[in-house]
């Protein structure tokens, strides 16, 4: 009954430059060190609009959007729950560099 190409969770939008990442270290003041799917470790921040709605722990799968003028920094766009992370891992949607689920 389920369509083959249908994914139930949000995925990174390539045309906007979004990529997967794993939260490595919480630095305080809404800053997080994230290991991204392209192999770089970036200093990310949670924008004010999402700060109180999005609680992130170490090991969470997130979507980040690197800054256009400073590639070593990024913004957190979305955080996956553990259920969503395992679902994406089973479907093979997460790159091997960040797939720990």
Order of alpha helices (4+ residues) and beta strands (2+ residues): beta-beta-beta-beta-beta-alpha
